[in-house]
Structure formats: C-alpha cells, structure tokens
C-alpha cells in the first residue's frame, strides 16, 4: 500500500535556524508543497532524547493545525504509538489520531514518519469537548508529589514538570491545589475531593491502557490533563507510547512485567487505596482482558498497520533497525500481549 506523501521545503537559512535551535523550540519557516502549490508552514524539532538523533522528529503548523511528525526511531516496529492509541480508543479514552506518511524534505526522502494529531484547542473542538485548561506533563517532576525525583528535594513549584497549553494563572493554581491536597489531605477528605475534581472513570480507563501496554514512562510524564469546562473536573489523555508492547522508550526489550498493575504514581496509589475504586478498576481490567486486550482484537490491527507500511519500510534507509528485526516485531508484540495477559491475571488476585 502506498503511503500518503508530505513534501516540504525548508530554505537554507531556515535550516540553519533549526540546526542552531535544536533544544529551545524555535520555529523555522518553510513550505508545504501540494499539487504544485506552496503553502507556508512553520516547523521545529520536537521530542526528548530523540533530538540528538540523526533522524529527527518535527512539529509542523499548517493553516492553524498542528501536526507531530515522529521519526519513531527507537521503535523497530514503527507502530507502537499508533497501536497504543488505537487501543485507548477501544477503551473509550480520547487520544490523538495517527497516520503513517512518507516525508520528503527539499525533494529528498526523509523516510517513513508517524503523523500525529496535536492535543490542542483544535483537538477538543473536533470532539466537541468544552475545555477550560490543558497542561502537558513534560518530565518526571509531573509525579503528583511534593518532591522532585531528580533532586530528591522539595520542588521549587508544584507546577514543575508541567507546561500550560490552554488557560491562565488561575488554572496553574488549580492544578497546584490538586497536587497539594493529594499529598496533605487525610483519607476521608481526599476521597470526597477527588470524586469532585477528577473524572475517576476516565482515569481508570487510562490506567488500564497504560498498565496493559506497559508504558513505564507514562505515569510521571507523557500525559495530558485537561479541565472540563462543563463538568468541572480533570480528565487525562495519553501521549508518547513508543515504549510499549514489550520494548522500552529506547527500543530495548522490556519483557511482559515492566510495571505493576497498580501503576507507578502517587495519584494512582491514593485512588486505589479505596476499595470501591479498586473494585471498579478490577472490573475494567477484566473487561479489557475479555474483549479488547485479546489476540483476536489486536492481531488484525497489527496486521493492517504492517500491511500499510511494510513495503515502504523495506525501502527506507533512514531506519535504525534492520528489516529483519522489523519483520519479526508483529510476533514479538503479540507474544507480549499473551504474556502480559497472564501476568495481569495473576496480579489481579492481589487487588
């Protein structure tokens, strides 16, 4: 199957802007070429450690829409992000839409990329979700604790680890208050508070997705929190699920037990301390193991994604991994699924 093609042009002086601003997020000007027309765009590098790689990921803004073009350089399958988000959709958790594309820069193939929809105002408008604020959890300081895991000291601000994308100072203060109360309220006070400030069903569905896909990096960063304007509570959205389905964020084999089924952050621990929440979470896990996290449901998605990209990947010299490794990834992903099911079933008896 031929992949959609994106052709962009970056003038020499703008390429210098990108090279000189790899880490600070400065946009360069460029053009999107389509049917002989050249439309103005802005673009910049994106990602964490991946900015050091030869094949970089991009954020492209075109006609008011923002897209992320991920090189998925560490993932030999190139489908883990897309597969994870498809799985979250099955669980009923809003997440970015994805599409594999072939990117050309200045007439030269840059290889296969995963194009992702940005989580921004447009994202919510498309889904008719009234959003009041949105924050990105950008590093491990977004751990819901008072202490930074990097310094083992009290954070200079409880907003450390977050980036406000929609909202005002009041919205920062609201999230800081949530983190403060999570750490300081007693058991009874906290339950009443969380049931009014957090969409617990949404959070538990997200937790099911993070636990089953095995995303170790998804608990203290790589998530988005938005405040629902109508219902007046927080909901969570997954982000960056490349390190899943049996591999970590660097592409290393991670096995079928990368994280406990009780997750790995303070908010999850405090929620699961309540028997009613624990019971609801257990039922959600059981439902996923019966319907969505199964070979019958996941294998056709993996097969279709591979069918879409295989021929192009085999001709793509920009990939880190060999085609022989790529060809074995569907088997590895489905082996992980079967093994993870067994691990989760065993651990559920302890919930």
Order of alpha helices (4+ residues) and beta strands (2+ residues): beta-alpha-beta-beta-beta-beta-alpha-beta-beta-alpha-beta-beta-alpha-alpha-alpha-beta-beta-alpha-alpha-alpha-alpha
